[in-house]
Amino acid sequence: MERLTIDIPEEKSSQVKQILKELGVIIEPGKKKNISEVRRKLANISVWSDEDLKVFEK
């Protein structure tokens, strides 16, 4: 089975979903992201100094 993400114009959404369901496609609701969780994860990203990056030049 493959996963497909598509953008459907709002005025055609119900028609497209009905056709896809008739074809046996499983429609999952979109996932809402918790913005505070995303911000917390971004805050934990470390910053590398030029000295840290010299290791990769060798």
Backbone bond lengths (Angstrom), bond angles and torsions (degrees), N, CA, C in turn:
res aa  C-N    CA-C-N  psi(-1)  N-CA   C-N-CA  omega(-1)  CA-C   N-CA-C  phi
1 M - - - 1.436 - - 1.523 108.96 -
2 E 1.319 116.90 143.32 1.461 122.29 179.10 1.511 110.15 -110.84
3 R 1.320 115.87 155.03 1.459 121.86 176.76 1.526 106.76 -107.08
4 L 1.331 116.07 133.86 1.451 122.32 -177.85 1.516 108.97 -131.93
5 T 1.319 116.27 133.33 1.455 121.30 175.94 1.519 107.76 -114.30
6 I 1.335 116.86 126.64 1.460 120.53 179.93 1.520 110.24 -132.92
7 D 1.318 115.88 151.43 1.456 122.22 173.62 1.518 107.22 -101.60
8 I 1.319 116.13 123.91 1.457 121.97 -177.82 1.524 108.09 -112.67
9 P 1.340 117.99 130.94 1.467 118.85 174.90 1.528 109.91 -57.20
10 E 1.309 116.72 139.37 1.470 122.11 -174.92 1.529 112.17 -53.73
11 E 1.330 117.53 -39.78 1.466 120.00 -176.61 1.528 112.66 -72.64
12 K 1.339 118.93 -15.97 1.465 122.52 179.84 1.524 112.66 -108.46
13 S 1.316 117.20 0.01 1.453 122.11 -173.59 1.528 113.59 -55.99
14 S 1.316 117.11 -50.55 1.465 118.95 -176.66 1.527 111.52 -66.30
15 Q 1.339 117.70 -36.70 1.463 120.69 178.76 1.521 111.33 -65.35
16 V 1.329 116.04 -46.47 1.466 120.80 -178.70 1.523 110.06 -64.30
17 K 1.326 117.46 -43.43 1.461 120.68 179.62 1.523 111.33 -62.50
18 Q 1.323 117.66 -40.03 1.462 121.38 179.03 1.530 110.39 -63.33
19 I 1.324 117.19 -45.12 1.474 121.13 179.38 1.524 110.08 -62.37
20 L 1.315 116.98 -44.96 1.464 120.67 -179.38 1.524 111.57 -63.93
21 K 1.325 117.25 -40.66 1.467 120.60 177.93 1.522 111.02 -62.64
22 E 1.331 116.82 -39.37 1.461 120.70 178.05 1.528 111.57 -64.51
23 L 1.324 116.48 -27.19 1.460 121.08 177.72 1.526 112.64 -85.78
24 G 1.329 116.67 -1.27 1.462 120.55 177.63 1.513 114.71 91.44
25 V 1.317 116.61 14.07 1.465 120.88 179.82 1.523 109.17 -79.37
26 I 1.322 116.25 136.09 1.460 121.98 176.45 1.524 107.34 -91.59
27 I 1.325 116.00 123.21 1.466 120.82 -178.72 1.517 108.63 -103.68
28 E 1.333 115.40 119.63 1.457 121.15 178.71 1.523 108.58 -102.37
29 P 1.321 117.50 140.06 1.469 119.18 176.79 1.528 110.01 -67.02
30 G 1.308 116.20 149.69 1.466 120.59 179.51 1.515 111.20 -64.17
31 K 1.303 115.35 148.94 1.457 120.41 179.46 1.520 109.40 -87.15
32 K 1.319 115.62 132.32 1.459 120.42 176.25 1.513 107.38 -93.63
33 K 1.322 115.47 132.76 1.456 120.02 -178.79 1.520 110.26 -91.92
34 N 1.308 114.36 139.48 1.448 121.63 176.07 1.529 106.92 -81.43
35 I 1.329 117.17 108.46 1.464 121.12 -174.04 1.520 111.73 -62.62
36 S 1.305 117.88 -37.76 1.462 119.59 179.71 1.529 110.76 -65.17
37 E 1.326 117.12 -34.89 1.468 120.90 177.59 1.533 110.04 -67.47
38 V 1.323 116.81 -41.89 1.471 120.88 178.23 1.523 109.90 -62.86
39 R 1.315 117.20 -44.14 1.474 120.80 178.65 1.525 111.47 -62.36
40 R 1.337 116.42 -39.77 1.467 119.97 179.50 1.524 110.59 -63.01
41 K 1.324 116.06 -42.36 1.463 119.94 179.24 1.522 111.12 -66.01
42 L 1.326 117.17 -40.34 1.462 120.33 178.83 1.528 111.65 -64.95
43 A 1.322 116.55 -34.09 1.459 120.55 179.94 1.530 111.62 -66.59
44 N 1.324 117.30 -21.90 1.463 120.87 -178.07 1.536 113.29 -91.46
45 I 1.316 117.37 3.63 1.466 120.26 178.46 1.519 108.61 -75.81
46 S 1.313 116.53 128.76 1.459 119.97 -178.01 1.530 110.64 -84.99
47 V 1.319 114.85 157.41 1.461 121.93 178.48 1.518 107.40 -110.38
48 W 1.334 116.19 132.51 1.453 120.68 179.78 1.520 109.91 -97.18
49 S 1.292 115.26 136.94 1.457 120.00 177.95 1.531 108.91 -85.16
50 D 1.324 115.89 169.22 1.465 120.59 176.71 1.535 110.24 -60.09
51 E 1.309 116.11 -34.75 1.472 121.00 178.70 1.529 110.76 -64.08
52 D 1.322 117.33 -39.90 1.466 121.78 178.34 1.525 111.15 -64.33
53 L 1.308 117.12 -36.45 1.465 121.76 -176.65 1.526 113.33 -76.15
54 K 1.316 118.34 -16.67 1.464 121.21 -179.83 1.528 112.14 -62.36
55 V 1.311 117.42 -24.46 1.455 121.91 179.46 1.546 110.03 -59.83
56 F 1.321 116.86 -35.41 1.460 120.75 -177.35 1.511 113.30 -78.93
57 E 1.339 117.27 -15.16 1.460 120.63 179.58 1.511 112.26 -78.83
58 K 1.317 117.98 -18.04 1.471 121.60 -176.46 1.491 112.34 -77.29
